[in-house]
């Protein structure tokens, strides 16, 4: 149950974050389900996906 509350906080932070912060949250947050990662990805600015891909490759 606590996991969902945590995800709502993460989602809210992600929504309001700068691009660099979105990338940091996406690449460093652990314990999310595939569905939760997809939900964050849907809020990511699509024109900057290449930056996210580069960060994940590191």
Secondary structure, 3 states (H helix, E strand, C coil): CHHHHHHHHHHHHHHHCCHHHHHHHHHHCCCCCHHHHHHHHHCCCHHHHHHHHHHHHC
